[in-house]
Amino acid sequence: MAPPSAISIDIEGVSDTEAIVLPDPLTVNGVASRRAKTGKLVAGTAAYTSSDFFKSSTVGKPKAKRWDHYLSIESKSRQPSSLKGAAAYLKIPGLISLGGGLPLAENFPIEEISVKVPTPPHFKEKEAIETGTTLTAGKYDVSEGKSVYDLSIALNYGLGTGSAQMVRWVTEHTEIVCNPPYADWQCALTVGSTSALDHAFRMLCEKGDYVLAEEYTFSSAVETGLPLGNKFIGLKIDDQGLIPESMDELLSNWDAKARGARKPFVLYTVPSGQNPTGATQGKARRRAIYKVAQKHDVYILEDEPYYFLQMQPYTGPNSPAIPPPASNEEFLRSLVPTFLSLDVDGRVMRIDSFSKVIAPGTRVGWITASEQIVERFVRANEVSVQNPSGIAQMVLFKMLDEHWGHGGYLQWLISLRMEYTSRRDMLLGACEKYLPKELVSWNPPAAGMFLWLKVDHHKHPAASTKSILEIEEEVFLAAIEQGVLVSKGSWFTADREHFVPTELFFRATFAAASADTMSEAIARFGITLRDIFEL
């Protein structure tokens, strides 16, 4: 249970996201002293856990709003797992359990696992091969006093929150980066952002409900919601992403009878390095969007896989590189504030993932939201994915907690920032060199891994007789013939029923190819465009 708040505040009355004075946030250097005060973590097989065990004092912070009026029938009907609930009794000293089907660890055919990882600050692959550290996890490291997490725990069943060991780490990390301004926030592990979105849509939406999103958005989010009976309605965007005035106008003039659906109350957004456009919402933009959400009582799904891929400013071709942040503190200060850090109401579910900053195959992420929302999310976990792979959690724990620590992880993120800055600059340089500027335009992305290319379809020789989608298909297939694959802009439309494109876009990524092959790919795309547009 969350600790009681020291004061009672009507959160619905708070409209200024800066009106609440927060306690000092947790710092990287403060983690060790806090852990020392709380004592050694003792969390065995299927141990009950909560972010409340690992958070700073929340005295002075308000409680989150309740969201009963938005929870779906499905979500409200979920009951706690009888078997998972029984795990709470396993901590009783001397208890002999014949209740749960937790296999004995001696019957697990894996005695230990070892992984070699970089040693900070030597993160380059060649350095890691030469100077990396091999981390080993054994089956009985806990009982042997070697660790607080071992394979006897990781390989067994766990609870819907994820392991206590990883919940502690993500809770500390979330507080360091976001310091949510309300008291009863919680974290729970996920098996990745797409699974988290599936849970979120099921929790908050009924069939026929509309979900708000950028007019071009992450296609898998739409493809997750559509089979559930959700519809998506696109909001106008610019070089900073979602335009709050577009959202306000749509909601203010919503006609439920004409639309055949109630007024939307869920916003799905990718605020940093938006997929596919690469746009990043600035601080003022995020505050404006949050205030519109407050005005219309909208719940925000903040999907942030690219948050830590915020790059150095683009200074143009052949310009000297901007030095990296001089410290972890400077790096954290350089990041755009998250919606979670502005969230005085508890109206944000932040969706984090290791997929873009460690590896997609880990299938480990986490959500942060109010206690009420996380409890419902965990109920959904219990009867579906349960929790991430124990082996994946163990590898991440060994690297992030025992080896790198929070400071080392931030150093890794700084290294990744510089790598993606270099790759972005290489791709932009190739665009400057090979793409016809009278036909193609773009905005240098400030975060993420995508470049959104706008092609002037009016200059196509058959523009008067061919639709934008027909020209898009022609360019797409011709590019493949030329030996390069770029993504169609139409793949990312939010509204799959009514959206009629008025502009032509293609998405390119600077994450997946070497510098030389990126340059060659853009050269081939340039040839394709010149051929088709007869330049």
C-alpha positions in Angstrom: 0.0 0.0 0.0 1.1 3.6 -0.7 2.1 5.6 2.4 -0.5 8.1 3.5 -0.1 11.6 2.1 0.6 14.3 4.6 -1.9 16.7 3.0 -5.2 16.4 1.3 -5.5 18.2 -2.1 -8.2 18.3 -4.6 -6.1 17.5 -7.6 -8.8 18.4 -10.1 -8.3 22.0 -9.0 -4.7 22.0 -10.0 -4.2 23.4 -13.5 -0.7 24.9 -13.1 1.8 22.0 -13.4 4.4 24.2 -11.6 2.1 24.9 -8.6 3.3 22.0 -6.5 6.7 22.3 -4.6 8.5 19.0 -4.8 11.0 17.4 -2.3 14.5 17.2 -3.6 14.7 14.3 -6.2 16.8 11.3 -5.8 20.3 11.6 -7.3 22.7 9.0 -8.6 25.0 9.5 -5.6 22.0 9.3 -3.3 21.1 5.7 -4.3 23.9 4.0 -2.3 23.1 5.9 0.9 19.4 5.1 0.6 20.0 1.4 0.0 22.4 1.4 3.0 19.6 2.9 5.2 17.0 0.4 4.1 19.3 -2.6 4.5 20.0 -5.6 2.2 17.3 -6.5 -0.2 15.7 -9.8 0.7 13.4 -11.0 -2.1 13.2 -14.7 -2.9 11.1 -16.7 -5.3 7.9 -14.9 -6.3 8.5 -12.2 -3.7 5.8 -9.6 -3.4 7.2 -6.2 -4.3 6.2 -2.6 -4.8 7.8 0.7 -5.8 6.8 2.0 -2.4 9.6 -0.2 -0.9 12.2 1.8 -2.9 10.9 5.4 -3.3 11.9 8.5 -1.5 9.5 10.0 1.0 6.4 11.3 -0.7 5.4 13.6 2.1 4.0 16.9 0.7 3.1 15.3 -2.7 -0.6 15.0 -3.6 -2.4 11.8 -4.4 -3.3 10.9 -8.0 -6.8 11.3 -9.3 -8.9 8.2 -9.5 -9.7 6.8 -12.9 -12.7 4.5 -12.2 -14.8 6.4 -14.7 -12.4 5.5 -17.5 -11.5 1.9 -16.6 -13.0 -0.6 -19.1 -15.5 -3.3 -18.2 -12.8 -5.8 -18.8 -10.3 -4.1 -16.5 -12.9 -3.6 -13.7 -13.8 -7.3 -13.8 -10.3 -8.5 -13.3 -9.7 -10.1 -9.9 -6.3 -10.8 -8.3 -4.8 -14.1 -9.2 -5.5 -16.6 -6.4 -2.2 -18.4 -7.0 -0.1 -15.2 -7.3 -1.8 -13.9 -4.2 -0.7 -16.9 -2.1 2.9 -16.0 -2.8 2.6 -13.3 -0.1 2.7 -16.1 2.6 6.0 -17.5 1.3 7.9 -14.9 3.4 6.7 -16.4 6.7 9.7 -18.0 8.5 9.4 -21.8 8.7 6.5 -22.1 6.3 6.5 -25.3 4.3 4.7 -24.6 1.0 2.6 -27.4 -0.6 0.3 -24.8 -2.2 1.9 -23.3 -5.3 3.4 -25.2 -8.2 6.9 -23.6 -7.9 9.4 -26.2 -9.0 12.5 -26.9 -7.0 15.5 -25.1 -8.4 17.6 -28.3 -8.2 15.5 -29.5 -11.2 16.4 -26.5 -13.3 19.1 -27.7 -15.8 20.9 -24.3 -15.8 23.6 -24.0 -13.1 25.0 -20.6 -14.1 25.1 -18.1 -17.0 27.9 -15.7 -17.9 27.7 -12.6 -20.1 30.5 -10.2 -21.1 29.6 -6.6 -21.1 31.4 -3.2 -21.5 33.2 -1.7 -18.5 32.4 2.0 -18.2 33.5 4.2 -19.8 34.8 1.8 -22.5 31.6 1.2 -24.4 32.7 0.7 -28.0 32.4 -2.8 -29.2 36.1 -3.3 -29.8 36.8 -1.9 -26.3 34.2 -4.2 -24.8 35.8 -7.2 -26.5 39.2 -6.3 -25.1 38.4 -4.8 -21.7 34.9 -5.9 -21.0 33.8 -7.7 -17.8 32.4 -11.2 -17.6 29.4 -11.3 -15.2 28.3 -14.6 -13.8 25.0 -15.6 -12.2 24.8 -18.9 -10.3 21.8 -20.9 -9.1 22.3 -20.3 -5.4 24.1 -17.0 -5.2 21.7 -15.6 -2.6 22.1 -18.4 -0.1 25.8 -18.3 -0.7 25.9 -14.6 0.1 27.2 -13.6 -3.4 24.2 -11.6 -4.6 20.6 -10.5 -3.8 19.3 -12.3 -7.0 20.1 -15.7 -8.4 19.0 -18.3 -10.9 16.9 -20.2 -8.4 14.7 -17.0 -8.3 15.0 -15.8 -11.9 14.2 -19.2 -13.4 11.1 -19.8 -11.3 7.7 -18.2 -11.5 7.4 -14.5 -10.6 4.7 -12.0 -9.9 3.0 -9.6 -12.3 5.2 -6.7 -11.2 8.4 -8.3 -12.3 11.2 -9.2 -9.9 11.8 -7.1 -6.8 15.4 -6.7 -7.9 14.6 -5.1 -11.2 11.6 -3.2 -9.8 14.0 -1.5 -7.4 16.3 -0.5 -10.2 13.6 0.9 -12.5 11.9 2.7 -9.6 15.2 4.4 -8.6 15.9 5.3 -12.3 12.4 6.7 -12.8 12.8 8.9 -9.7 16.2 10.1 -10.8 15.0 11.1 -14.3 11.3 12.0 -13.7 10.7 12.6 -10.0 6.9 12.3 -10.5 5.1 15.1 -8.6 2.4 13.0 -7.0 2.7 10.5 -4.1 1.2 7.2 -5.2 3.2 6.4 -8.4 4.3 2.9 -9.0 6.4 0.9 -11.6 5.7 -2.5 -13.0 7.8 -4.4 -15.6 6.5 -5.2 -19.0 7.6 -7.5 -21.9 8.0 -4.4 -24.1 6.0 -1.4 -25.2 3.7 -3.2 -27.6 2.5 -5.5 -24.9 2.1 -2.6 -22.5 0.0 -0.8 -25.1 -2.2 -3.8 -25.6 -2.8 -3.8 -21.8 -3.4 -0.1 -21.7 -6.0 -0.1 -24.6 -7.8 -3.0 -22.9 -7.8 -1.2 -19.6 -9.0 2.1 -20.8 -11.1 1.7 -23.9 -14.3 -0.1 -24.9 -15.0 -1.2 -28.5 -15.9 1.8 -30.6 -13.9 4.3 -28.6 -11.5 6.7 -30.4 -7.9 7.1 -29.3 -6.1 10.4 -30.0 -2.7 10.2 -31.7 -0.4 12.2 -34.0 -1.8 12.0 -37.5 1.2 10.0 -38.4 2.1 7.6 -35.6 3.7 4.3 -34.6 2.0 1.8 -36.9 2.1 -1.1 -34.4 0.2 1.0 -31.8 -2.6 1.4 -34.3 -2.4 -2.2 -35.3 -2.6 -3.2 -31.6 -5.7 -1.1 -31.0 -7.7 -1.8 -34.2 -8.5 -5.5 -33.5 -9.7 -4.5 -30.0 -12.3 -2.3 -31.7 -10.5 1.0 -31.0 -10.4 3.7 -33.7 -7.7 6.3 -34.0 -8.1 9.9 -34.9 -5.1 11.9 -36.0 -4.1 15.3 -34.6 -2.2 17.8 -36.6 1.6 18.0 -36.2 4.5 20.3 -36.9 8.3 20.2 -36.4 7.7 19.8 -32.7 5.1 17.1 -33.1 1.5 17.2 -31.8 -0.1 20.6 -32.0 -2.1 21.2 -28.7 -4.5 23.6 -30.4 -5.5 20.8 -32.8 -6.3 18.6 -29.9 -8.2 21.3 -28.1 -10.3 22.2 -31.2 -11.1 18.6 -31.9 -12.3 17.8 -28.4 -14.1 21.1 -27.9 -16.2 20.5 -31.0 -16.7 16.8 -30.6 -20.2 15.7 -31.7 -20.8 12.3 -30.2 -23.9 11.7 -32.2 -22.3 12.5 -35.5 -19.2 10.6 -34.7 -21.1 7.6 -33.3 -18.7 7.5 -30.4 -18.2 9.2 -27.1 -15.6 12.0 -26.7 -12.1 10.6 -26.8 -10.3 10.5 -23.4 -7.1 8.6 -24.2 -4.1 10.3 -26.0 -1.3 8.1 -27.4 1.8 10.1 -28.1 5.5 9.5 -28.7 7.0 12.8 -27.5 10.7 12.3 -28.3 12.0 11.3 -31.7 8.5 10.5 -32.7 8.0 7.5 -34.9 7.8 8.1 -37.9 8.4 11.9 -38.1 11.4 12.2 -35.8 9.8 15.3 -34.1 10.5 16.1 -30.5 8.1 18.0 -28.3 9.8 20.8 -26.4 9.2 21.7 -22.8 6.6 24.4 -23.5 4.8 22.2 -26.0 4.5 19.4 -23.5 3.1 21.7 -20.9 0.6 23.0 -23.4 -0.5 19.5 -24.3 -0.8 18.5 -20.6 -3.0 21.6 -20.0 -5.3 20.6 -22.8 -5.4 17.1 -21.3 -6.4 18.6 -18.0 -9.1 20.8 -19.6 -10.7 17.8 -21.3 -9.8 15.2 -18.7 -7.7 13.1 -21.1 -5.5 10.3 -20.0 -2.0 10.3 -21.6 -0.1 7.2 -22.8 3.5 8.6 -23.0 5.4 6.1 -25.1 9.1 7.0 -24.8 11.4 4.3 -26.3 13.6 7.1 -27.9 13.7 9.5 -24.9 17.3 8.8 -24.2 18.2 9.1 -27.8 18.0 12.8 -27.6 21.0 14.0 -29.6 23.4 16.9 -29.8 22.1 19.9 -31.8 22.6 19.6 -35.6 25.0 22.3 -36.8 25.1 21.5 -40.5 27.4 19.5 -42.8 31.1 19.6 -42.2 30.6 21.4 -38.8 32.8 20.4 -35.8 31.1 18.0 -33.4 29.6 19.4 -30.2 31.3 17.8 -27.2 29.3 15.4 -25.1 27.8 16.3 -21.8 30.6 16.8 -19.3 28.8 14.8 -16.5 25.8 12.7 -15.8 24.2 15.7 -14.1 24.7 17.8 -17.3 23.2 15.0 -19.4 20.1 14.8 -17.2 19.6 18.6 -17.3 19.8 18.5 -21.1 16.8 16.2 -21.4 13.4 17.6 -22.2 11.1 17.2 -19.2 8.9 14.1 -19.4 5.1 14.2 -19.2 5.5 12.1 -16.1 7.6 14.8 -14.5 4.8 17.3 -15.2 2.0 15.0 -14.1 0.4 16.6 -11.0 -2.8 14.6 -11.6 -1.6 11.0 -12.1 -3.1 11.2 -15.7 0.0 9.8 -17.4 1.2 6.2 -18.0 4.8 6.5 -19.0 6.0 3.5 -21.1 9.7 2.9 -21.0 11.7 0.2 -22.8 15.2 -1.2 -23.0 14.6 -2.1 -26.6 16.2 1.0 -28.2 18.9 1.7 -25.6 20.1 -1.9 -24.7 18.6 -4.5 -27.1 15.1 -5.3 -28.5 15.5 -9.0 -27.7 15.6 -8.4 -24.0 11.8 -7.9 -24.1 11.9 -5.9 -20.9 10.4 -2.5 -20.2 8.3 -0.9 -17.6 5.4 1.4 -17.0 5.0 4.2 -14.4 1.6 5.3 -13.4 -0.6 5.8 -10.4 -1.1 3.0 -7.9 -4.6 2.4 -9.1 -3.6 2.1 -12.8 -0.5 -0.1 -12.1 -2.6 -2.4 -9.9 -5.0 -3.0 -12.8 -2.0 -3.4 -15.2 -0.5 -6.1 -12.9 -3.9 -7.9 -12.8 -3.7 -8.1 -16.7 -0.1 -9.3 -16.5 -1.0 -12.1 -14.2 -3.2 -13.8 -16.7 -1.3 -13.0 -19.9 2.5 -12.5 -20.2 3.0 -12.8 -16.3 6.4 -11.0 -16.3 9.5 -10.7 -18.5 11.9 -13.6 -19.0 13.8 -14.3 -15.8 17.0 -14.8 -17.8 16.5 -11.4 -19.4 15.9 -9.8 -16.0 18.9 -11.5 -14.6 21.2 -10.3 -17.4 19.9 -6.7 -17.0 20.2 -6.8 -13.2 23.8 -8.0 -13.4 24.8 -5.3 -15.9 22.7 -2.4 -14.7 22.6 -2.9 -11.0 25.7 -4.8 -9.9 28.1 -3.7 -12.6 27.3 -0.3 -14.1 25.1 1.1 -11.4 22.9 4.1 -12.2 25.9 6.3 -12.9 27.4 3.8 -15.4 24.1 3.4 -17.2 23.9 7.2 -17.7 27.4 7.1 -19.0 26.3 4.4 -21.5 23.3 6.7 -22.5 25.7 9.6 -23.1 27.9 7.3 -25.3 24.7 6.2 -27.2 23.7 9.8 -27.6 27.0 10.6 -29.3 26.8 7.5 -31.5 23.3 8.4 -32.7 24.3 12.0 -33.2 27.1 10.9 -35.5 24.9 8.5 -37.4 22.2 11.2 -37.8 24.7 13.7 -39.1 26.1 11.1 -41.6 22.6 10.5 -43.0 21.8 14.2 -43.2 25.1 14.8 -44.9 24.2 12.1 -47.5 20.8 13.8 -48.0 22.5 17.2 -48.6 24.7 15.5 -51.1 22.4 13.2 -53.0 18.8 14.3 -52.7 17.3 17.0 -55.1 16.6 19.9 -52.7 14.0 21.3 -55.1 12.0 18.2 -54.5 12.8 16.8 -51.1 12.8 18.6 -47.7 13.4 17.5 -44.1 13.9 18.7 -40.5 17.0 17.4 -38.7 15.6 15.2 -35.9 16.6 16.1 -32.3 16.0 12.6 -31.0 15.2 9.0 -32.1 16.4 7.1 -35.1 14.2 8.4 -38.0 14.3 11.0 -40.7 11.0 12.1 -42.3 11.4 13.0 -45.9 8.8 15.2 -47.6 8.6 14.9 -51.4 6.8 17.6 -53.4 4.3 15.4 -55.2 3.1 18.4 -57.2 6.2 18.1 -59.3 5.5 14.6 -60.5 4.9 14.5 -64.3 1.5 12.9 -63.8 0.5 14.8 -60.6 -2.8 15.9 -62.2 -3.9 12.4 -62.9 -2.2 10.3 -60.2 -3.2 10.3 -56.5 -0.6 10.8 -53.8 -0.9 7.1 -52.8 -0.3 6.0 -56.4 2.9 8.2 -56.6 4.0 6.9 -53.3 3.7 3.3 -54.5 5.5 4.1 -57.7 8.4 5.7 -55.8 8.5 2.8 -53.3 8.7 0.1 -55.9 11.2 2.0 -58.0 13.4 2.5 -55.0 13.4 -1.3 -54.3 14.4 -1.8 -57.9 17.2 0.6 -57.4 18.3 -1.4 -54.3 17.0 0.7 -51.3 14.1 0.2 -49.0 12.4 3.2 -47.4 9.1 3.1 -45.5 6.0 4.6 -47.0 4.5 7.5 -45.0 1.0 6.1 -45.5 2.0 3.1 -43.3 1.9 5.3 -40.3 -1.4 7.1 -40.7 -3.4 7.0 -37.4 -6.8 7.2 -39.1 -7.0 4.1 -41.3 -10.6 4.8 -42.3 -10.9 8.4 -43.3 -7.5 9.9 -43.7 -6.8 11.3 -47.2 -3.1 12.3 -47.6 -2.4 15.8 -48.8 1.4 15.4 -48.7 3.9 12.7 -49.7 6.3 11.3 -47.1 8.9 8.6 -46.7 10.7 7.5 -43.6 14.4 6.6 -43.4 16.3 5.3 -40.4 19.9 6.0 -39.4 19.9 3.1 -36.9 20.2 0.0 -39.1 23.1 0.5 -41.5 26.8 1.5 -41.6 27.9 5.0 -42.6 29.0 3.8 -46.1 25.8 1.8 -46.8 23.6 4.7 -45.5 25.3 7.0 -47.9 24.8 4.6 -50.8 21.2 4.0 -49.9 20.4 7.8 -50.0 22.3 8.1 -53.3 20.1 5.3 -54.7 17.0 7.0 -53.4 18.1 10.2 -55.0 18.5 8.5 -58.4 15.0 7.0 -58.0 13.4 10.4 -57.4 15.3 12.1 -60.2 14.2 9.3 -62.6 10.5 9.3 -61.6 10.2 13.1 -61.4 12.2 13.5 -64.6 14.7 15.9 -63.0 
